[in-house]
Amino acid sequence: MATALLGALLRVAADAGCRAVLLEVRASNEGAQRLYEAHGFKAIGHRRRYYLAPVEDAVVMRRPL
């Protein structure tokens, strides 16, 4: 399901003329990070204390289209 949703998002973004997609993911969510990497996303930075309950950093990921 996650792969289908991500694929649909990337198609819609490309059709809309976007040049890249950015996202944030919890630093502890290694499964999601692997999914995004499998679809061409690369980690480009971190946002400190981005998430609440619990407080956690985010990994910023980018994929060119």
mmCIF file of the N, C-alpha and C atoms, coordinates in Angstrom:
data_MODEL
# 
_entry.id   MODEL 
# 
loop_
_atom_site.group_PDB 
_atom_site.id 
_atom_site.type_symbol 
_atom_site.label_atom_id 
_atom_site.label_alt_id 
_atom_site.label_comp_id 
_atom_site.label_asym_id 
_atom_site.label_entity_id 
_atom_site.label_seq_id 
_atom_site.pdbx_PDB_ins_code 
_atom_site.Cartn_x 
_atom_site.Cartn_y 
_atom_site.Cartn_z 
_atom_site.occupancy 
_atom_site.B_iso_or_equiv 
_atom_site.pdbx_formal_charge 
_atom_site.auth_seq_id 
_atom_site.auth_comp_id 
_atom_site.auth_asym_id 
_atom_site.auth_atom_id 
_atom_site.pdbx_PDB_model_num 
ATOM 1   N N  . MET A 1 1  ? 0.813  -1.194 0.000   1.00 0.00 ? 1  MET A N  1 
ATOM 2   C CA . MET A 1 1  ? 0.000  0.000  0.000   1.00 0.00 ? 1  MET A CA 1 
ATOM 3   C C  . MET A 1 1  ? 0.858  1.260  0.000   1.00 0.00 ? 1  MET A C  1 
ATOM 4   N N  . ALA A 1 2  ? 1.889  1.289  0.857   1.00 0.00 ? 2  ALA A N  1 
ATOM 5   C CA . ALA A 1 2  ? 2.750  2.474  0.927   1.00 0.00 ? 2  ALA A CA 1 
ATOM 6   C C  . ALA A 1 2  ? 3.447  2.716  -0.404  1.00 0.00 ? 2  ALA A C  1 
ATOM 7   N N  . THR A 1 3  ? 3.888  1.647  -1.059  1.00 0.00 ? 3  THR A N  1 
ATOM 8   C CA . THR A 1 3  ? 4.570  1.785  -2.345  1.00 0.00 ? 3  THR A CA 1 
ATOM 9   C C  . THR A 1 3  ? 3.624  2.358  -3.387  1.00 0.00 ? 3  THR A C  1 
ATOM 10  N N  . ALA A 1 4  ? 2.385  1.904  -3.406  1.00 0.00 ? 4  ALA A N  1 
ATOM 11  C CA . ALA A 1 4  ? 1.400  2.414  -4.371  1.00 0.00 ? 4  ALA A CA 1 
ATOM 12  C C  . ALA A 1 4  ? 1.103  3.881  -4.123  1.00 0.00 ? 4  ALA A C  1 
ATOM 13  N N  . LEU A 1 5  ? 0.939  4.262  -2.866  1.00 0.00 ? 5  LEU A N  1 
ATOM 14  C CA . LEU A 1 5  ? 0.674  5.668  -2.547  1.00 0.00 ? 5  LEU A CA 1 
ATOM 15  C C  . LEU A 1 5  ? 1.848  6.563  -2.921  1.00 0.00 ? 5  LEU A C  1 
ATOM 16  N N  . LEU A 1 6  ? 3.049  6.109  -2.625  1.00 0.00 ? 6  LEU A N  1 
ATOM 17  C CA . LEU A 1 6  ? 4.235  6.890  -2.960  1.00 0.00 ? 6  LEU A CA 1 
ATOM 18  C C  . LEU A 1 6  ? 4.370  7.027  -4.475  1.00 0.00 ? 6  LEU A C  1 
ATOM 19  N N  . GLY A 1 7  ? 4.142  5.959  -5.196  1.00 0.00 ? 7  GLY A N  1 
ATOM 20  C CA . GLY A 1 7  ? 4.191  6.015  -6.660  1.00 0.00 ? 7  GLY A CA 1 
ATOM 21  C C  . GLY A 1 7  ? 3.172  6.984  -7.224  1.00 0.00 ? 7  GLY A C  1 
ATOM 22  N N  . ALA A 1 8  ? 1.964  6.974  -6.676  1.00 0.00 ? 8  ALA A N  1 
ATOM 23  C CA . ALA A 1 8  ? 0.924  7.904  -7.131  1.00 0.00 ? 8  ALA A CA 1 
ATOM 24  C C  . ALA A 1 8  ? 1.327  9.346  -6.843  1.00 0.00 ? 8  ALA A C  1 
ATOM 25  N N  . LEU A 1 9  ? 1.878  9.600  -5.661  1.00 0.00 ? 9  LEU A N  1 
ATOM 26  C CA . LEU A 1 9  ? 2.331  10.946 -5.321  1.00 0.00 ? 9  LEU A CA 1 
ATOM 27  C C  . LEU A 1 9  ? 3.389  11.428 -6.304  1.00 0.00 ? 9  LEU A C  1 
ATOM 28  N N  . LEU A 1 10 ? 4.362  10.567 -6.611  1.00 0.00 ? 10 LEU A N  1 
ATOM 29  C CA . LEU A 1 10 ? 5.436  10.959 -7.517  1.00 0.00 ? 10 LEU A CA 1 
ATOM 30  C C  . LEU A 1 10 ? 4.899  11.243 -8.924  1.00 0.00 ? 10 LEU A C  1 
ATOM 31  N N  . ARG A 1 11 ? 3.938  10.458 -9.397  1.00 0.00 ? 11 ARG A N  1 
ATOM 32  C CA . ARG A 1 11 ? 3.335  10.701 -10.714 1.00 0.00 ? 11 ARG A CA 1 
ATOM 33  C C  . ARG A 1 11 ? 2.578  12.022 -10.737 1.00 0.00 ? 11 ARG A C  1 
ATOM 34  N N  . VAL A 1 12 ? 1.788  12.286 -9.705  1.00 0.00 ? 12 VAL A N  1 
ATOM 35  C CA . VAL A 1 12 ? 1.022  13.538 -9.644  1.00 0.00 ? 12 VAL A CA 1 
ATOM 36  C C  . VAL A 1 12 ? 1.967  14.735 -9.597  1.00 0.00 ? 12 VAL A C  1 
ATOM 37  N N  . ALA A 1 13 ? 3.019  14.631 -8.801  1.00 0.00 ? 13 ALA A N  1 
ATOM 38  C CA . ALA A 1 13 ? 3.980  15.727 -8.702  1.00 0.00 ? 13 ALA A CA 1 
ATOM 39  C C  . ALA A 1 13 ? 4.668  15.966 -10.041 1.00 0.00 ? 13 ALA A C  1 
ATOM 40  N N  . ALA A 1 14 ? 5.073  14.907 -10.721 1.00 0.00 ? 14 ALA A N  1 
ATOM 41  C CA . ALA A 1 14 ? 5.722  15.049 -12.023 1.00 0.00 ? 14 ALA A CA 1 
ATOM 42  C C  . ALA A 1 14 ? 4.759  15.657 -13.043 1.00 0.00 ? 14 ALA A C  1 
ATOM 43  N N  . ASP A 1 15 ? 3.511  15.189 -13.039 1.00 0.00 ? 15 ASP A N  1 
ATOM 44  C CA . ASP A 1 15 ? 2.507  15.723 -13.971 1.00 0.00 ? 15 ASP A CA 1 
ATOM 45  C C  . ASP A 1 15 ? 2.220  17.193 -13.713 1.00 0.00 ? 15 ASP A C  1 
ATOM 46  N N  . ALA A 1 16 ? 2.368  17.621 -12.457 1.00 0.00 ? 16 ALA A N  1 
ATOM 47  C CA . ALA A 1 16 ? 2.128  19.013 -12.093 1.00 0.00 ? 16 ALA A CA 1 
ATOM 48  C C  . ALA A 1 16 ? 3.337  19.903 -12.397 1.00 0.00 ? 16 ALA A C  1 
ATOM 49  N N  . GLY A 1 17 ? 4.425  19.307 -12.881 1.00 0.00 ? 17 GLY A N  1 
ATOM 50  C CA . GLY A 1 17 ? 5.598  20.089 -13.236 1.00 0.00 ? 17 GLY A CA 1 
ATOM 51  C C  . GLY A 1 17 ? 6.596  20.287 -12.112 1.00 0.00 ? 17 GLY A C  1 
ATOM 52  N N  . CYS A 1 18 ? 6.433  19.573 -11.018 1.00 0.00 ? 18 CYS A N  1 
ATOM 53  C CA . CYS A 1 18 ? 7.392  19.689 -9.915  1.00 0.00 ? 18 CYS A CA 1 
ATOM 54  C C  . CYS A 1 18 ? 8.738  19.139 -10.365 1.00 0.00 ? 18 CYS A C  1 
ATOM 55  N N  . ARG A 1 19 ? 9.793  19.740 -9.876  1.00 0.00 ? 19 ARG A N  1 
ATOM 56  C CA . ARG A 1 19 ? 11.139 19.279 -10.220 1.00 0.00 ? 19 ARG A CA 1 
ATOM 57  C C  . ARG A 1 19 ? 11.722 18.355 -9.168  1.00 0.00 ? 19 ARG A C  1 
ATOM 58  N N  . ALA A 1 20 ? 11.132 18.352 -7.966  1.00 0.00 ? 20 ALA A N  1 
ATOM 59  C CA . ALA A 1 20 ? 11.619 17.488 -6.881  1.00 0.00 ? 20 ALA A CA 1 
ATOM 60  C C  . ALA A 1 20 ? 10.525 17.347 -5.833  1.00 0.00 ? 20 ALA A C  1 
ATOM 61  N N  . VAL A 1 21 ? 10.657 16.324 -5.016  1.00 0.00 ? 21 VAL A N  1 
ATOM 62  C CA . VAL A 1 21 ? 9.765  16.096 -3.882  1.00 0.00 ? 21 VAL A CA 1 
ATOM 63  C C  . VAL A 1 21 ? 10.626 16.065 -2.627  1.00 0.00 ? 21 VAL A C  1 
ATOM 64  N N  . LEU A 1 22 ? 10.208 16.800 -1.603  1.00 0.00 ? 22 LEU A N  1 
ATOM 65  C CA . LEU A 1 22 ? 10.861 16.808 -0.301  1.00 0.00 ? 22 LEU A CA 1 
ATOM 66  C C  . LEU A 1 22 ? 9.925  16.196 0.722   1.00 0.00 ? 22 LEU A C  1 
ATOM 67  N N  . LEU A 1 23 ? 10.488 15.524 1.715   1.00 0.00 ? 23 LEU A N  1 
ATOM 68  C CA . LEU A 1 23 ? 9.674  15.002 2.808   1.00 0.00 ? 23 LEU A CA 1 
ATOM 69  C C  . LEU A 1 23 ? 10.502 14.956 4.072   1.00 0.00 ? 23 LEU A C  1 
ATOM 70  N N  . GLU A 1 24 ? 9.805  14.873 5.189   1.00 0.00 ? 24 GLU A N  1 
ATOM 71  C CA . GLU A 1 24 ? 10.438 14.674 6.488   1.00 0.00 ? 24 GLU A CA 1 
ATOM 72  C C  . GLU A 1 24 ? 9.943  13.347 7.051   1.00 0.00 ? 24 GLU A C  1 
ATOM 73  N N  . VAL A 1 25 ? 10.846 12.633 7.703   1.00 0.00 ? 25 VAL A N  1 
ATOM 74  C CA . VAL A 1 25 ? 10.505 11.350 8.320   1.00 0.00 ? 25 VAL A CA 1 
ATOM 75  C C  . VAL A 1 25 ? 11.202 11.281 9.674   1.00 0.00 ? 25 VAL A C  1 
ATOM 76  N N  . ARG A 1 26 ? 10.540 10.658 10.645  1.00 0.00 ? 26 ARG A N  1 
ATOM 77  C CA . ARG A 1 26 ? 11.169 10.516 11.962  1.00 0.00 ? 26 ARG A CA 1 
ATOM 78  C C  . ARG A 1 26 ? 12.513 9.814  11.830  1.00 0.00 ? 26 ARG A C  1 
ATOM 79  N N  . ALA A 1 27 ? 13.491 10.315 12.555  1.00 0.00 ? 27 ALA A N  1 
ATOM 80  C CA . ALA A 1 27 ? 14.831 9.737  12.517  1.00 0.00 ? 27 ALA A CA 1 
ATOM 81  C C  . ALA A 1 27 ? 14.806 8.259  12.923  1.00 0.00 ? 27 ALA A C  1 
ATOM 82  N N  . SER A 1 28 ? 13.891 7.874  13.797  1.00 0.00 ? 28 SER A N  1 
ATOM 83  C CA . SER A 1 28 ? 13.813 6.483  14.262  1.00 0.00 ? 28 SER A CA 1 
ATOM 84  C C  . SER A 1 28 ? 13.056 5.569  13.298  1.00 0.00 ? 28 SER A C  1 
ATOM 85  N N  . ASN A 1 29 ? 12.418 6.120  12.275  1.00 0.00 ? 29 ASN A N  1 
ATOM 86  C CA . ASN A 1 29 ? 11.595 5.322  11.372  1.00 0.00 ? 29 ASN A CA 1 
ATOM 87  C C  . ASN A 1 29 ? 12.447 4.789  10.217  1.00 0.00 ? 29 ASN A C  1 
ATOM 88  N N  . GLU A 1 30 ? 13.270 3.806  10.539  1.00 0.00 ? 30 GLU A N  1 
ATOM 89  C CA . GLU A 1 30 ? 14.197 3.261  9.550   1.00 0.00 ? 30 GLU A CA 1 
ATOM 90  C C  . GLU A 1 30 ? 13.481 2.549  8.409   1.00 0.00 ? 30 GLU A C  1 
ATOM 91  N N  . GLY A 1 31 ? 12.356 1.920  8.694   1.00 0.00 ? 31 GLY A N  1 
ATOM 92  C CA . GLY A 1 31 ? 11.595 1.248  7.639   1.00 0.00 ? 31 GLY A CA 1 
ATOM 93  C C  . GLY A 1 31 ? 11.114 2.224  6.580   1.00 0.00 ? 31 GLY A C  1 
ATOM 94  N N  . ALA A 1 32 ? 10.578 3.356  7.014   1.00 0.00 ? 32 ALA A N  1 
ATOM 95  C CA . ALA A 1 32 ? 10.123 4.369  6.064   1.00 0.00 ? 32 ALA A CA 1 
ATOM 96  C C  . ALA A 1 32 ? 11.295 4.947  5.287   1.00 0.00 ? 32 ALA A C  1 
ATOM 97  N N  . GLN A 1 33 ? 12.398 5.168  5.968   1.00 0.00 ? 33 GLN A N  1 
ATOM 98  C CA . GLN A 1 33 ? 13.578 5.700  5.279   1.00 0.00 ? 33 GLN A CA 1 
ATOM 99  C C  . GLN A 1 33 ? 14.055 4.735  4.194   1.00 0.00 ? 33 GLN A C  1 
ATOM 100 N N  . ARG A 1 34 ? 14.042 3.440  4.476   1.00 0.00 ? 34 ARG A N  1 
ATOM 101 C CA . ARG A 1 34 ? 14.427 2.445  3.464   1.00 0.00 ? 34 ARG A CA 1 
ATOM 102 C C  . ARG A 1 34 ? 13.458 2.447  2.289   1.00 0.00 ? 34 ARG A C  1 
ATOM 103 N N  . LEU A 1 35 ? 12.155 2.587  2.573   1.00 0.00 ? 35 LEU A N  1 
ATOM 104 C CA . LEU A 1 35 ? 11.160 2.657  1.501   1.00 0.00 ? 35 LEU A CA 1 
ATOM 105 C C  . LEU A 1 35 ? 11.441 3.853  0.602   1.00 0.00 ? 35 LEU A C  1 
ATOM 106 N N  . TYR A 1 36 ? 11.656 5.017  1.203   1.00 0.00 ? 36 TYR A N  1 
ATOM 107 C CA . TYR A 1 36 ? 11.922 6.219  0.415   1.00 0.00 ? 36 TYR A CA 1 
ATOM 108 C C  . TYR A 1 36 ? 13.213 6.085  -0.378  1.00 0.00 ? 36 TYR A C  1 
ATOM 109 N N  . GLU A 1 37 ? 14.255 5.526  0.225   1.00 0.00 ? 37 GLU A N  1 
ATOM 110 C CA . GLU A 1 37 ? 15.522 5.333  -0.488  1.00 0.00 ? 37 GLU A CA 1 
ATOM 111 C C  . GLU A 1 37 ? 15.335 4.402  -1.680  1.00 0.00 ? 37 GLU A C  1 
ATOM 112 N N  . ALA A 1 38 ? 14.503 3.382  -1.527  1.00 0.00 ? 38 ALA A N  1 
ATOM 113 C CA . ALA A 1 38 ? 14.235 2.448  -2.619  1.00 0.00 ? 38 ALA A CA 1 
ATOM 114 C C  . ALA A 1 38 ? 13.542 3.128  -3.795  1.00 0.00 ? 38 ALA A C  1 
ATOM 115 N N  . HIS A 1 39 ? 12.915 4.276  -3.524  1.00 0.00 ? 39 HIS A N  1 
ATOM 116 C CA . HIS A 1 39 ? 12.226 5.037  -4.572  1.00 0.00 ? 39 HIS A CA 1 
ATOM 117 C C  . HIS A 1 39 ? 13.007 6.280  -4.981  1.00 0.00 ? 39 HIS A C  1 
ATOM 118 N N  . GLY A 1 40 ? 14.284 6.309  -4.672  1.00 0.00 ? 40 GLY A N  1 
ATOM 119 C CA . GLY A 1 40 ? 15.152 7.366  -5.180  1.00 0.00 ? 40 GLY A CA 1 
ATOM 120 C C  . GLY A 1 40 ? 15.346 8.569  -4.290  1.00 0.00 ? 40 GLY A C  1 
ATOM 121 N N  . PHE A 1 41 ? 14.803 8.548  -3.078  1.00 0.00 ? 41 PHE A N  1 
ATOM 122 C CA . PHE A 1 41 ? 15.004 9.666  -2.153  1.00 0.00 ? 41 PHE A CA 1 
ATOM 123 C C  . PHE A 1 41 ? 16.380 9.551  -1.501  1.00 0.00 ? 41 PHE A C  1 
ATOM 124 N N  . LYS A 1 42 ? 16.993 10.689 -1.254  1.00 0.00 ? 42 LYS A N  1 
ATOM 125 C CA . LYS A 1 42 ? 18.280 10.765 -0.561  1.00 0.00 ? 42 LYS A CA 1 
ATOM 126 C C  . LYS A 1 42 ? 18.134 11.695 0.634   1.00 0.00 ? 42 LYS A C  1 
ATOM 127 N N  . ALA A 1 43 ? 18.762 11.332 1.747   1.00 0.00 ? 43 ALA A N  1 
ATOM 128 C CA . ALA A 1 43 ? 18.766 12.208 2.922   1.00 0.00 ? 43 ALA A CA 1 
ATOM 129 C C  . ALA A 1 43 ? 19.622 13.433 2.605   1.00 0.00 ? 43 ALA A C  1 
ATOM 130 N N  . ILE A 1 44 ? 19.068 14.623 2.887   1.00 0.00 ? 44 ILE A N  1 
ATOM 131 C CA . ILE A 1 44 ? 19.804 15.857 2.598   1.00 0.00 ? 44 ILE A CA 1 
ATOM 132 C C  . ILE A 1 44 ? 19.984 16.727 3.833   1.00 0.00 ? 44 ILE A C  1 
ATOM 133 N N  . GLY A 1 45 ? 19.393 16.339 4.954   1.00 0.00 ? 45 GLY A N  1 
ATOM 134 C CA . GLY A 1 45 ? 19.553 17.141 6.163   1.00 0.00 ? 45 GLY A CA 1 
ATOM 135 C C  . GLY A 1 45 ? 18.691 16.635 7.297   1.00 0.00 ? 45 GLY A C  1 
ATOM 136 N N  . HIS A 1 46 ? 18.711 17.397 8.376   1.00 0.00 ? 46 HIS A N  1 
ATOM 137 C CA . HIS A 1 46 ? 17.938 17.064 9.577   1.00 0.00 ? 46 HIS A CA 1 
ATOM 138 C C  . HIS A 1 46 ? 17.226 18.316 10.087  1.00 0.00 ? 46 HIS A C  1 
ATOM 139 N N  . ARG A 1 47 ? 16.093 18.121 10.724  1.00 0.00 ? 47 ARG A N  1 
ATOM 140 C CA . ARG A 1 47 ? 15.388 19.192 11.431  1.00 0.00 ? 47 ARG A CA 1 
ATOM 141 C C  . ARG A 1 47 ? 15.343 18.773 12.899  1.00 0.00 ? 47 ARG A C  1 
ATOM 142 N N  . ARG A 1 48 ? 16.042 19.524 13.725  1.00 0.00 ? 48 ARG A N  1 
ATOM 143 C CA . ARG A 1 48 ? 16.103 19.190 15.144  1.00 0.00 ? 48 ARG A CA 1 
ATOM 144 C C  . ARG A 1 48 ? 14.756 19.426 15.816  1.00 0.00 ? 48 ARG A C  1 
ATOM 145 N N  . ARG A 1 49 ? 14.365 18.441 16.641  1.00 0.00 ? 49 ARG A N  1 
ATOM 146 C CA . ARG A 1 49 ? 13.147 18.541 17.455  1.00 0.00 ? 49 ARG A CA 1 
ATOM 147 C C  . ARG A 1 49 ? 11.914 18.868 16.604  1.00 0.00 ? 49 ARG A C  1 
ATOM 148 N N  . TYR A 1 50 ? 11.829 18.296 15.425  1.00 0.00 ? 50 TYR A N  1 
ATOM 149 C CA . TYR A 1 50 ? 10.745 18.571 14.478  1.00 0.00 ? 50 TYR A CA 1 
ATOM 150 C C  . TYR A 1 50 ? 9.421  17.969 14.936  1.00 0.00 ? 50 TYR A C  1 
ATOM 151 N N  . TYR A 1 51 ? 9.486  16.760 15.493  1.00 0.00 ? 51 TYR A N  1 
ATOM 152 C CA . TYR A 1 51 ? 8.273  16.063 15.915  1.00 0.00 ? 51 TYR A CA 1 
ATOM 153 C C  . TYR A 1 51 ? 8.048  16.235 17.414  1.00 0.00 ? 51 TYR A C  1 
ATOM 154 N N  . LEU A 1 52 ? 6.783  16.168 17.809  1.00 0.00 ? 52 LEU A N  1 
ATOM 155 C CA . LEU A 1 52 ? 6.387  16.223 19.211  1.00 0.00 ? 52 LEU A CA 1 
ATOM 156 C C  . LEU A 1 52 ? 5.732  14.900 19.591  1.00 0.00 ? 52 LEU A C  1 
ATOM 157 N N  . ALA A 1 53 ? 5.749  14.608 20.886  1.00 0.00 ? 53 ALA A N  1 
ATOM 158 C CA . ALA A 1 53 ? 5.046  13.450 21.460  1.00 0.00 ? 53 ALA A CA 1 
ATOM 159 C C  . ALA A 1 53 ? 5.395  12.139 20.787  1.00 0.00 ? 53 ALA A C  1 
ATOM 160 N N  . PRO A 1 54 ? 6.590  11.654 20.881  1.00 0.00 ? 54 PRO A N  1 
ATOM 161 C CA . PRO A 1 54 ? 7.725  12.220 21.591  1.00 0.00 ? 54 PRO A CA 1 
ATOM 162 C C  . PRO A 1 54 ? 8.529  13.177 20.709  1.00 0.00 ? 54 PRO A C  1 
ATOM 163 N N  . VAL A 1 55 ? 9.285  14.028 21.367  1.00 0.00 ? 55 VAL A N  1 
ATOM 164 C CA . VAL A 1 55 ? 10.152 14.955 20.643  1.00 0.00 ? 55 VAL A CA 1 
ATOM 165 C C  . VAL A 1 55 ? 11.229 14.142 19.933  1.00 0.00 ? 55 VAL A C  1 
ATOM 166 N N  . GLU A 1 56 ? 11.397 14.438 18.658  1.00 0.00 ? 56 GLU A N  1 
ATOM 167 C CA . GLU A 1 56 ? 12.367 13.688 17.862  1.00 0.00 ? 56 GLU A CA 1 
ATOM 168 C C  . GLU A 1 56 ? 12.773 14.504 16.646  1.00 0.00 ? 56 GLU A C  1 
ATOM 169 N N  . ASP A 1 57 ? 13.996 14.275 16.195  1.00 0.00 ? 57 ASP A N  1 
ATOM 170 C CA . ASP A 1 57 ? 14.479 14.918 14.980  1.00 0.00 ? 57 ASP A CA 1 
ATOM 171 C C  . ASP A 1 57 ? 13.813 14.292 13.760  1.00 0.00 ? 57 ASP A C  1 
ATOM 172 N N  . ALA A 1 58 ? 13.818 15.058 12.667  1.00 0.00 ? 58 ALA A N  1 
ATOM 173 C CA . ALA A 1 58 ? 13.359 14.552 11.377  1.00 0.00 ? 58 ALA A CA 1 
ATOM 174 C C  . ALA A 1 58 ? 14.541 14.467 10.429  1.00 0.00 ? 58 ALA A C  1 
ATOM 175 N N  . VAL A 1 59 ? 14.501 13.481 9.569   1.00 0.00 ? 59 VAL A N  1 
ATOM 176 C CA . VAL A 1 59 ? 15.436 13.391 8.456   1.00 0.00 ? 59 VAL A CA 1 
ATOM 177 C C  . VAL A 1 59 ? 14.721 13.990 7.257   1.00 0.00 ? 59 VAL A C  1 
ATOM 178 N N  . VAL A 1 60 ? 15.357 14.946 6.594   1.00 0.00 ? 60 VAL A N  1 
ATOM 179 C CA . VAL A 1 60 ? 14.795 15.556 5.388   1.00 0.00 ? 60 VAL A CA 1 
ATOM 180 C C  . VAL A 1 60 ? 15.325 14.773 4.194   1.00 0.00 ? 60 VAL A C  1 
ATOM 181 N N  . MET A 1 61 ? 14.398 14.354 3.328   1.00 0.00 ? 61 MET A N  1 
ATOM 182 C CA . MET A 1 61 ? 14.781 13.578 2.156   1.00 0.00 ? 61 MET A CA 1 
ATOM 183 C C  . MET A 1 61 ? 14.260 14.259 0.896   1.00 0.00 ? 61 MET A C  1 
ATOM 184 N N  . ARG A 1 62 ? 14.998 14.070 -0.210  1.00 0.00 ? 62 ARG A N  1 
ATOM 185 C CA . ARG A 1 62 ? 14.646 14.716 -1.480  1.00 0.00 ? 62 ARG A CA 1 
ATOM 186 C C  . ARG A 1 62 ? 14.790 13.705 -2.612  1.00 0.00 ? 62 ARG A C  1 
ATOM 187 N N  . ARG A 1 63 ? 13.874 13.828 -3.579  1.00 0.00 ? 63 ARG A N  1 
ATOM 188 C CA . ARG A 1 63 ? 13.960 13.019 -4.796  1.00 0.00 ? 63 ARG A CA 1 
ATOM 189 C C  . ARG A 1 63 ? 13.704 13.926 -5.984  1.00 0.00 ? 63 ARG A C  1 
ATOM 190 N N  . PRO A 1 64 ? 14.671 14.021 -6.905  1.00 0.00 ? 64 PRO A N  1 
ATOM 191 C CA . PRO A 1 64 ? 14.418 14.802 -8.115  1.00 0.00 ? 64 PRO A CA 1 
ATOM 192 C C  . PRO A 1 64 ? 13.416 14.071 -9.013  1.00 0.00 ? 64 PRO A C  1 
ATOM 193 N N  . LEU A 1 65 ? 12.685 14.830 -9.783  1.00 0.00 ? 65 LEU A N  1 
ATOM 194 C CA . LEU A 1 65 ? 11.727 14.224 -10.737 1.00 0.00 ? 65 LEU A CA 1 
ATOM 195 C C  . LEU A 1 65 ? 12.195 14.439 -12.156 1.00 0.00 ? 65 LEU A C  1 
# 
